[in-house]
Amino acid sequence: QVRLVESGGGLVQAGGSLRLSCVASGLTFRSYAMAWFRQTPGKEREFVSRISGSGGISGYSDSVKGRFTISRDNAKNTVSLQMDVLKPEDTADYYCAADRSYQHILAGRADYWGQGTLVSVSS
């Protein structure tokens, strides 16, 4: 049984930082691209960042580029998202996703999803 468990969400003031983590189990972690998505009520899920299985390739949405950094530790089956210079518009539920394809995961076509962690940024 595959599980993705996110943690690290919370309430932070604008300009602050948070670090999200996602621990995966039940899969060969290094074989999967990982990604972070976010969603607010009434809006479609939005791609945030992705990283290849080896960690050698990564990508970001324009809205977070330069402020967020994705990383992974294949020895610990963990992917992280360091979020700096947070803005109120970053407020959302953040979801971790896993897929064998680094290309497919960009479109949200992931094999597995976590349950989400809430990030709230106050102005």
Secondary structure, DSSP 8 states (H G I E B T S, - for coil): --EEEEE--EEEETT--EEEEEEEESS-GGGSEEEEEEE-TTS--EEEEEE-TTSS-EEE-TTTTTTEEEEEETTTTEEEEEE-S--GGG-EEEEEEEES-TTGGGGT--SEE---EEEEEE-
